[in-house]
């Protein structure tokens, strides 16, 4: 398996990692400022799984050959990051969670496609070894 032009995905993954770390520290500051509310409120923390989703989609983008589909995946990664970061400015109710759920679904699809690609690559390697042994 080969990575095709991985620099873009590495940059996007690192940006999402930085944004997730920033959200983590912001949450820790809020917990220190409001210890009485921390035990009362059930917080929906999504920054960690959002990083995982961007990471999985980024890995799939790295494994994709340069084509129009790779460009679509890249635009989608940028839309995920911008959509979650600037969701407060968009006047659509629960826009953040819409982007989050779309990223979740896309990550599941990317995992399936990665597994198919790994399986296909493995079978090709096995068949190549069998052909090499048979030709000896």
ZAZA-118517 format. One record per residue (C-alpha): residue number from 1; residue in one letter; x, y, z. Coordinates in steps of 0.25 Angstrom, whole numbers, plus 5000, padded with zeros to 4 digits. Layout:
BEGIN
+-----+---+------+------+------+
|   k | r |    x |    y |    z |
+-----+---+------+------+------+
| NUM | A |    X |    Y |    Z |
...
+-----+---+------+------+------+
This chain:
BEGIN
+-----+---+------+------+------+
|   k | r |    x |    y |    z |
+-----+---+------+------+------+
|   1 | X | 5000 | 5000 | 5000 |
|   2 | X | 5005 | 5014 | 4996 |
|   3 | X | 5002 | 5028 | 5002 |
|   4 | X | 4999 | 5038 | 4991 |
|   5 | X | 5003 | 5052 | 4994 |
|   6 | X | 5000 | 5051 | 5009 |
|   7 | X | 5005 | 5065 | 5013 |
|   8 | X | 4991 | 5071 | 5012 |
|   9 | X | 4985 | 5061 | 5021 |
|  10 | X | 4996 | 5062 | 5031 |
|  11 | X | 4994 | 5077 | 5032 |
|  12 | X | 4979 | 5075 | 5033 |
|  13 | X | 4980 | 5065 | 5044 |
|  14 | X | 4990 | 5073 | 5052 |
|  15 | X | 4981 | 5085 | 5051 |
|  16 | X | 4969 | 5077 | 5056 |
|  17 | X | 4979 | 5072 | 5067 |
|  18 | X | 4982 | 5086 | 5071 |
|  19 | X | 4968 | 5090 | 5071 |
|  20 | X | 4964 | 5078 | 5080 |
|  21 | X | 4975 | 5081 | 5090 |
|  22 | X | 4970 | 5095 | 5091 |
|  23 | X | 4956 | 5090 | 5094 |
|  24 | X | 4961 | 5081 | 5104 |
|  25 | X | 4968 | 5092 | 5111 |
|  26 | X | 4956 | 5101 | 5110 |
|  27 | X | 4948 | 5090 | 5117 |
|  28 | X | 4958 | 5088 | 5128 |
|  29 | X | 4958 | 5103 | 5131 |
|  30 | X | 4943 | 5103 | 5131 |
|  31 | X | 4943 | 5092 | 5141 |
|  32 | X | 4953 | 5099 | 5150 |
|  33 | X | 4944 | 5112 | 5150 |
|  34 | X | 4931 | 5104 | 5152 |
|  35 | X | 4934 | 5092 | 5161 |
|  36 | X | 4920 | 5092 | 5166 |
|  37 | X | 4914 | 5091 | 5152 |
|  38 | X | 4923 | 5080 | 5147 |
|  39 | X | 4916 | 5069 | 5155 |
|  40 | X | 4902 | 5074 | 5152 |
|  41 | X | 4904 | 5076 | 5137 |
|  42 | X | 4905 | 5064 | 5127 |
|  43 | X | 4915 | 5070 | 5117 |
|  44 | X | 4915 | 5065 | 5103 |
|  45 | X | 4930 | 5064 | 5099 |
|  46 | X | 4932 | 5062 | 5084 |
|  47 | X | 4946 | 5068 | 5082 |
|  48 | X | 4953 | 5055 | 5084 |
|  49 | X | 4944 | 5047 | 5075 |
|  50 | X | 4944 | 5058 | 5064 |
|  51 | X | 4959 | 5057 | 5064 |
|  52 | X | 4958 | 5042 | 5062 |
|  53 | X | 4948 | 5044 | 5050 |
|  54 | X | 4957 | 5054 | 5043 |
|  55 | X | 4969 | 5045 | 5045 |
|  56 | X | 4962 | 5033 | 5039 |
|  57 | X | 4957 | 5041 | 5027 |
|  58 | X | 4971 | 5047 | 5026 |
|  59 | X | 4977 | 5033 | 5025 |
|  60 | X | 4967 | 5029 | 5014 |
|  61 | X | 4971 | 5042 | 5007 |
|  62 | X | 4985 | 5038 | 5008 |
|  63 | X | 4983 | 5024 | 5002 |
|  64 | X | 4975 | 5030 | 4990 |
|  65 | X | 4981 | 5032 | 4977 |
|  66 | X | 4981 | 5047 | 4971 |
|  67 | X | 4968 | 5049 | 4964 |
|  68 | X | 4955 | 5057 | 4966 |
|  69 | X | 4951 | 5048 | 4977 |
|  70 | X | 4963 | 5051 | 4985 |
|  71 | X | 4960 | 5066 | 4983 |
|  72 | X | 4946 | 5064 | 4988 |
|  73 | X | 4951 | 5057 | 5001 |
|  74 | X | 4961 | 5068 | 5003 |
|  75 | X | 4949 | 5079 | 5002 |
|  76 | X | 4941 | 5070 | 5011 |
|  77 | X | 4952 | 5070 | 5022 |
|  78 | X | 4953 | 5085 | 5021 |
|  79 | X | 4938 | 5087 | 5022 |
|  80 | X | 4938 | 5078 | 5034 |
|  81 | X | 4949 | 5086 | 5041 |
|  82 | X | 4943 | 5100 | 5037 |
|  83 | X | 4929 | 5095 | 5040 |
|  84 | X | 4932 | 5091 | 5054 |
|  85 | X | 4941 | 5102 | 5057 |
|  86 | X | 4931 | 5113 | 5052 |
|  87 | X | 4918 | 5106 | 5055 |
|  88 | X | 4914 | 5117 | 5065 |
|  89 | X | 4914 | 5128 | 5054 |
|  90 | X | 4904 | 5119 | 5045 |
|  91 | X | 4890 | 5122 | 5048 |
|  92 | X | 4885 | 5108 | 5047 |
|  93 | X | 4880 | 5100 | 5059 |
|  94 | X | 4890 | 5089 | 5064 |
|  95 | X | 4899 | 5092 | 5052 |
|  96 | X | 4911 | 5086 | 5059 |
|  97 | X | 4905 | 5073 | 5062 |
|  98 | X | 4900 | 5072 | 5047 |
|  99 | X | 4915 | 5073 | 5043 |
| 100 | X | 4919 | 5064 | 5054 |
| 101 | X | 4909 | 5053 | 5050 |
| 102 | X | 4914 | 5055 | 5036 |
| 103 | X | 4928 | 5053 | 5040 |
| 104 | X | 4924 | 5041 | 5048 |
| 105 | X | 4917 | 5034 | 5036 |
| 106 | X | 4929 | 5038 | 5027 |
| 107 | X | 4939 | 5032 | 5036 |
| 108 | X | 4931 | 5019 | 5037 |
| 109 | X | 4930 | 5018 | 5022 |
| 110 | X | 4945 | 5021 | 5021 |
| 111 | X | 4949 | 5010 | 5031 |
| 112 | X | 4941 | 5000 | 5022 |
| 113 | X | 4948 | 5005 | 5010 |
| 114 | X | 4961 | 5004 | 5016 |
| 115 | X | 4958 | 4990 | 5021 |
| 116 | X | 4954 | 4986 | 5007 |
| 117 | X | 4967 | 4992 | 5001 |
| 118 | X | 4976 | 4985 | 5012 |
| 119 | X | 4968 | 4972 | 5008 |
| 120 | X | 4970 | 4974 | 4993 |
| 121 | X | 4985 | 4977 | 4995 |
| 122 | X | 4987 | 4965 | 5004 |
| 123 | X | 4980 | 4956 | 4994 |
| 124 | X | 4989 | 4961 | 4983 |
| 125 | X | 5002 | 4959 | 4991 |
| 126 | X | 4997 | 4945 | 4994 |
| 127 | X | 4994 | 4942 | 4980 |
| 128 | X | 5008 | 4948 | 4975 |
| 129 | X | 5015 | 4939 | 4985 |
| 130 | X | 5007 | 4927 | 4980 |
| 131 | X | 5011 | 4930 | 4966 |
| 132 | X | 5025 | 4932 | 4969 |
| 133 | X | 5026 | 4919 | 4976 |
| 134 | X | 5019 | 4912 | 4964 |
| 135 | X | 5028 | 4918 | 4954 |
| 136 | X | 5040 | 4913 | 4961 |
+-----+---+------+------+------+
